[in-house]
Amino acid sequence: MTPGRLVVCPTPIGNLEDVTLRVLSALRDADVVACEDTRRTRVLLDRYGVDATLLSYHEHNERGRASELVARMTDGAVVALVSDAGMPLVSDPGFVLVQACVAAGLAVEVLPGPSAALAALVASALPADSWRFVGFLPRKATEATGVFASPETVVAFEAPGRVAASLRTLADIDPDRQVAVCRELTKLHEEVVRGTAADLAARYAEAAPRGEVVLVIAGAPADGPDADLETAVTALARLVEAGAKPRPAAGVVAGLTGYTANAVYRAWTTSRG
């Protein structure tokens, strides 16, 4: 590769021994390492005796930093980009910088390496021939339901405190849907719990998981509900406005759409704020 380029370097998602030899070589050779958190990246570099110049690059400064780094690369510098863990750009900063490099005609080299999404997908024992990564699950039940309607296996990040609520939303739609809750992957307390949406929703309602969590959800069956949940919620809202009591009306809407009454009622409650 010629000088004046960006090297995207994935870093370990937990176990520091998962860093690749190519990534270590790229970090040693770079003129500057752009990193999400300089303190966290320094731990990795110190572990392997890498002496590098670090520059912060995160979601709050990436537009300004991108311009600065592109100028350096235009002058011939090699910039290595890392995030706190895993592949930059995948639910992490870096998209603005890669776009800027491409627009400026600069080379972008991407090195392979650790990925929480891929590790969880394989560990889930769910179909991996066709899958969809959605980043963090939407907080609104109606939006999450749209994700759960995907016919492909879904891989999503989730905050520990929201795992039970997200699984309950799924269980209201399809209690038997297979799910894997992958926690602290590659770390000391790694855990993969597999089961139905209903069973896991009950489990984590009692005690939220700790650490970083990836959810892997089986694809929706072909014979799912006839209407999306947002439409069902709209129908329930209109019935309530016309004077109907919410709970009985939710049962009526459920019978017409294929969703459970609990799913429709819960989503309607959430939509009201």
VMD Tcl script that draws the C-alpha trace (Angstrom):
set ca {
  {0.00 0.00 0.00}
  {1.18 3.53 -0.71}
  {1.51 6.26 1.97}
  {-1.39 8.56 2.69}
  {-4.13 6.14 3.62}
  {-6.55 5.03 6.33}
  {-6.18 1.60 7.96}
  {-9.33 0.42 9.80}
  {-8.24 -1.84 12.65}
  {-10.66 -4.01 14.66}
  {-9.65 -4.51 18.29}
  {-10.55 -7.19 20.87}
  {-14.10 -7.17 22.25}
  {-12.85 -8.42 25.59}
  {-9.88 -10.76 25.57}
  {-6.77 -8.79 24.56}
  {-5.23 -11.93 23.09}
  {-7.72 -11.75 20.21}
  {-5.86 -8.90 18.49}
  {-4.35 -9.98 15.16}
  {-0.71 -9.71 14.15}
  {-1.68 -7.53 11.19}
  {-3.49 -5.07 13.45}
  {-0.49 -4.82 15.78}
  {1.78 -4.22 12.80}
  {-0.54 -1.53 11.45}
  {-0.69 0.22 14.82}
  {3.10 0.21 15.07}
  {3.56 1.58 11.56}
  {0.86 4.27 11.67}
  {1.82 7.91 12.00}
  {-1.20 8.46 14.20}
  {-3.84 6.19 15.77}
  {-7.32 7.69 15.89}
  {-9.18 6.07 18.78}
  {-12.51 6.37 20.54}
  {-10.94 6.45 24.02}
  {-7.18 7.01 24.21}
  {-7.01 5.50 27.69}
  {-8.63 2.25 26.62}
  {-6.52 1.97 23.48}
  {-3.38 2.65 25.50}
  {-4.08 -0.47 27.60}
  {-4.00 -2.59 24.43}
  {-0.89 -0.91 23.07}
  {0.99 -1.20 26.34}
  {0.13 -4.91 26.51}
  {2.03 -5.47 23.26}
  {4.72 -2.82 23.59}
  {3.36 -0.63 20.80}
  {4.53 2.98 20.96}
  {2.08 5.09 18.97}
  {0.79 8.64 18.77}
  {-2.87 8.65 19.83}
  {-5.56 11.12 18.84}
  {-9.12 11.05 20.16}
  {-11.80 10.39 17.56}
  {-15.32 9.88 18.89}
  {-18.95 10.69 18.08}
  {-18.72 14.21 19.53}
  {-15.71 15.38 17.52}
  {-15.57 13.14 14.46}
  {-16.51 15.74 11.86}
  {-13.76 18.11 12.91}
  {-11.27 15.30 13.41}
  {-12.15 13.78 10.03}
  {-11.13 16.96 8.24}
  {-7.90 17.12 10.23}
  {-7.03 13.49 9.55}
  {-7.84 13.72 5.84}
  {-5.46 16.67 5.60}
  {-2.73 14.58 7.25}
  {-3.33 11.66 4.92}
  {-3.32 13.96 1.90}
  {0.17 14.99 3.02}
  {1.22 11.34 3.12}
  {0.43 10.23 6.67}
  {-0.87 6.77 7.53}
  {-3.78 6.87 9.98}
  {-4.97 3.80 11.88}
  {-8.57 3.92 13.10}
  {-9.74 1.90 16.11}
  {-12.77 1.93 18.38}
  {-13.00 0.75 21.97}
  {-13.85 -2.77 20.85}
  {-14.60 -4.64 17.64}
  {-14.82 -3.19 14.15}
  {-14.99 0.61 13.79}
  {-18.16 1.92 12.10}
  {-20.25 -1.05 13.36}
  {-22.27 0.84 16.00}
  {-19.06 2.83 16.60}
  {-17.52 6.04 15.20}
  {-15.70 6.02 11.87}
  {-18.32 6.38 9.15}
  {-17.65 10.10 8.68}
  {-13.91 9.52 8.34}
  {-14.24 6.67 5.84}
  {-16.66 8.73 3.74}
  {-14.27 11.69 3.83}
  {-11.35 9.51 2.73}
  {-13.31 8.07 -0.18}
  {-14.42 11.56 -1.24}
  {-10.80 12.74 -1.12}
  {-9.58 9.79 -3.20}
  {-7.57 8.31 -0.33}
  {-7.06 4.57 0.07}
  {-9.01 2.80 2.82}
  {-7.59 -0.54 4.01}
  {-9.82 -2.66 6.26}
  {-8.25 -5.40 8.37}
  {-10.30 -8.39 9.58}
  {-10.68 -9.11 13.25}
  {-12.99 -9.51 16.28}
  {-16.71 -8.79 15.99}
  {-19.27 -9.22 18.76}
  {-22.07 -9.54 16.20}
  {-20.42 -12.44 14.37}
  {-19.32 -14.20 17.55}
  {-22.87 -14.03 18.94}
  {-24.44 -15.20 15.68}
  {-22.30 -18.32 15.58}
  {-22.72 -19.03 19.31}
  {-26.51 -18.69 19.10}
  {-26.93 -21.92 17.12}
  {-29.55 -20.10 15.03}
  {-29.49 -19.99 11.20}
  {-26.55 -17.94 9.93}
  {-27.07 -18.28 6.18}
  {-29.23 -15.14 6.11}
  {-29.10 -12.62 8.94}
  {-29.60 -8.95 9.73}
  {-27.62 -6.71 12.08}
  {-29.66 -3.80 13.47}
  {-27.29 -2.17 15.96}
  {-29.14 -1.35 19.19}
  {-32.80 -2.36 19.30}
  {-35.33 0.50 19.11}
  {-36.80 1.48 22.47}
  {-40.37 1.90 21.17}
  {-42.30 -1.35 21.11}
  {-43.88 -0.57 17.73}
  {-40.46 0.01 16.14}
  {-38.95 -3.06 17.79}
  {-41.84 -5.12 16.48}
  {-40.89 -4.12 12.96}
  {-37.41 -5.52 13.60}
  {-38.84 -8.74 15.04}
  {-40.89 -9.21 11.87}
  {-37.71 -9.79 9.86}
  {-37.64 -13.23 8.19}
  {-33.86 -13.37 8.72}
  {-32.05 -14.09 11.96}
  {-31.64 -10.76 13.77}
  {-28.49 -9.75 15.65}
  {-28.81 -6.72 17.93}
  {-27.00 -5.00 20.75}
  {-29.04 -4.26 23.87}
  {-28.45 -2.48 27.16}
  {-28.56 -4.95 30.09}
  {-31.39 -3.09 31.80}
  {-33.59 -3.31 28.69}
  {-33.14 -6.98 27.86}
  {-36.26 -8.09 29.75}
  {-38.47 -5.40 28.21}
  {-37.30 -6.17 24.67}
  {-37.80 -9.89 25.17}
  {-41.27 -9.25 26.64}
  {-42.22 -7.26 23.53}
  {-41.09 -10.20 21.40}
  {-42.84 -12.72 23.66}
  {-46.12 -10.82 23.36}
  {-45.89 -11.32 19.60}
  {-44.36 -14.79 19.42}
  {-43.69 -16.45 22.80}
  {-42.05 -19.48 21.20}
  {-39.53 -17.54 19.09}
  {-36.01 -18.85 19.71}
  {-33.54 -16.36 21.17}
  {-29.95 -16.41 22.39}
  {-28.76 -13.88 24.98}
  {-24.98 -13.61 24.55}
  {-23.24 -11.84 27.41}
  {-19.64 -10.71 27.95}
  {-18.34 -12.52 24.87}
  {-14.64 -13.53 25.05}
  {-14.45 -12.28 28.65}
  {-14.08 -14.15 31.93}
  {-17.84 -14.33 32.58}
  {-18.92 -15.15 29.02}
  {-22.39 -16.67 28.91}
  {-24.78 -17.75 26.16}
  {-28.35 -18.51 27.25}
  {-30.68 -20.00 24.63}
  {-34.44 -20.46 24.88}
  {-37.85 -19.12 23.90}
  {-38.71 -15.43 24.09}
  {-41.24 -16.11 26.84}
  {-38.85 -18.14 28.99}
  {-35.99 -15.68 28.66}
  {-38.24 -12.66 29.24}
  {-39.31 -14.22 32.55}
  {-35.73 -15.11 33.48}
  {-34.34 -11.62 32.94}
  {-37.36 -9.90 34.49}
  {-36.18 -11.42 37.77}
  {-32.55 -10.37 37.35}
  {-31.13 -8.26 34.54}
  {-27.95 -9.57 32.93}
  {-24.67 -7.80 33.61}
  {-22.11 -6.58 31.13}
  {-22.34 -6.20 27.36}
  {-25.19 -8.07 25.70}
  {-25.89 -9.21 22.15}
  {-29.31 -10.65 21.32}
  {-29.72 -13.13 18.48}
  {-33.33 -13.72 17.45}
  {-34.66 -16.34 15.08}
  {-36.39 -15.05 11.96}
  {-40.14 -14.51 12.01}
  {-42.26 -17.38 10.67}
  {-43.82 -16.91 7.25}
  {-47.32 -17.13 8.71}
  {-46.92 -14.13 11.06}
  {-49.58 -11.48 11.82}
  {-51.44 -9.94 8.89}
  {-50.83 -6.35 9.92}
  {-47.92 -4.54 11.51}
  {-48.20 -3.58 15.15}
  {-48.29 0.14 14.43}
  {-51.46 -0.36 12.42}
  {-52.94 -2.37 15.28}
  {-52.07 0.39 17.76}
  {-53.70 2.99 15.53}
  {-56.85 0.89 15.39}
  {-56.91 0.53 19.18}
  {-56.38 4.27 19.64}
  {-59.36 5.03 17.43}
  {-61.58 2.61 19.33}
  {-60.57 4.18 22.65}
  {-61.22 7.67 21.26}
  {-64.69 6.45 20.28}
  {-65.36 5.44 23.87}
  {-64.24 1.81 24.04}
  {-62.37 0.52 27.08}
  {-58.70 -0.17 26.20}
  {-58.38 -3.76 27.43}
  {-61.48 -5.18 25.69}
  {-60.72 -3.15 22.57}
  {-57.19 -4.57 22.49}
  {-58.72 -8.04 22.45}
  {-60.87 -7.13 19.45}
  {-57.90 -5.68 17.54}
  {-55.80 -8.72 18.42}
  {-58.39 -11.02 16.91}
  {-58.27 -9.06 13.65}
  {-54.51 -8.68 13.32}
  {-52.98 -11.86 14.71}
  {-51.14 -10.16 17.57}
  {-51.88 -11.00 21.19}
  {-54.06 -8.60 23.16}
  {-51.13 -7.96 25.51}
  {-48.87 -6.97 22.60}
  {-51.42 -4.51 21.23}
  {-52.25 -3.04 24.65}
  {-48.59 -2.72 25.70}
  {-47.62 -1.04 22.43}
  {-50.58 1.36 22.69}
  {-49.57 2.27 26.25}
  {-45.98 2.90 25.14}
  {-47.10 5.06 22.22}
  {-48.91 7.38 24.62}
  {-45.60 8.20 26.31}
}
mol new
graphics top color blue
foreach p $ca { graphics top sphere $p radius 0.5 }
foreach p [lrange $ca 0 end-1] q [lrange $ca 1 end] { graphics top cylinder $p $q radius 0.2 }
display resetview
